[in-house]
Structures are given as structure tokens and as C-alpha cells.
Amino acid sequence: MPTLYILHFDKPYWRTCQHYVGYTKFTAEKRLEKHLSGSGSRICRYAVRNGIGFQIVHKEHYDTIGGARK
């Protein structure tokens, strides 16, 4: 089921930025696994390399990936 999700970082990864909004055609938890393994977005790879933790703080389910993207 397509999902929009928001990640919250334990500390800013750039100046005051502490959130990341993403979407996936899988579950948010599966996408989080990718981010934590270093094969996700650049921001999450940076966070993992620099010891910045992050977690899912919000998710919304949509019928289509296009709906999640909007």
C-alpha cells in the first residue's frame, strides 16, 4: 500500500533541518529498513554515517503512489 511518511532526526542534519518527508510503494517500516541500511536517500545515508538517529513519526496510506507523492 503506497505510504507517505515523515522521519524525525535526533539532531539537525543541516543547520536546523530535522525532518524528512518520503513516500514508498511499500510499508514505511520496510522503507525505514532501507534508509537504516544506507541504501535509502542521501540525507539518511549522511545521518547513518554521522551517527544521527531517526525514526518514523507520521505515516499516511494512499490508494496510489501518485496520491502519496502529492
C-alpha positions as CSV (number, residue, x, y, z in Angstrom):
1,M,0.0,0.0,0.0
2,P,1.5,3.4,-1.0
3,T,2.6,5.4,2.0
4,L,3.7,8.9,2.8
5,Y,6.0,9.1,5.9
6,I,7.8,11.6,7.9
7,L,11.1,10.9,9.6
8,H,12.4,12.8,12.6
9,F,16.2,13.1,13.2
10,D,17.6,13.1,16.7
11,K,19.6,16.2,15.8
12,P,19.8,18.5,12.8
13,Y,21.5,17.1,9.8
14,W,21.9,20.5,8.2
15,R,21.5,23.7,10.2
16,T,18.1,23.3,11.7
17,C,16.7,20.5,9.5
18,Q,15.3,17.6,11.5
19,H,12.6,16.1,9.3
20,Y,12.4,14.2,6.0
21,V,9.2,13.5,4.0
22,G,9.2,10.5,1.8
23,Y,6.9,8.1,0.1
24,T,7.1,4.5,-0.9
25,K,5.0,1.8,-2.6
26,F,5.9,-0.5,0.3
27,T,5.3,0.0,4.0
28,A,7.0,2.8,5.8
29,E,8.8,0.3,8.0
30,K,10.3,-1.5,5.0
31,R,11.5,1.8,3.7
32,L,12.9,2.7,7.1
33,E,15.0,-0.6,6.9
34,K,16.4,0.6,3.6
35,H,17.3,4.0,5.0
36,L,19.0,2.5,8.0
37,S,21.0,0.1,5.9
38,G,22.5,3.0,4.0
39,S,20.6,2.3,0.7
40,G,18.0,5.0,1.2
41,S,18.0,8.7,0.5
42,R,21.2,10.8,0.6
43,I,20.1,12.6,3.7
44,C,19.5,9.3,5.5
45,R,22.9,7.9,4.3
46,Y,24.5,11.1,5.7
47,A,22.7,10.6,9.0
48,V,23.7,7.0,9.3
49,R,27.4,7.8,8.6
50,N,27.4,10.6,11.1
51,G,25.6,8.7,13.9
52,I,22.3,10.7,13.7
53,G,19.4,8.5,14.6
54,F,15.9,8.9,13.1
55,Q,12.5,7.3,13.4
56,I,9.1,7.4,11.7
57,V,6.9,10.0,13.4
58,H,4.0,10.1,10.9
59,K,2.5,8.0,8.1
60,E,-0.5,8.2,5.8
61,H,-1.7,5.4,3.5
62,Y,-3.0,6.1,-0.1
63,D,-4.6,4.1,-2.9
64,T,-1.9,5.1,-5.4
65,I,1.7,6.1,-5.4
66,G,0.7,9.3,-7.2
67,G,-1.6,10.1,-4.3
68,A,1.2,9.6,-1.8
69,R,3.6,11.7,-3.9
70,K,1.1,14.7,-4.0
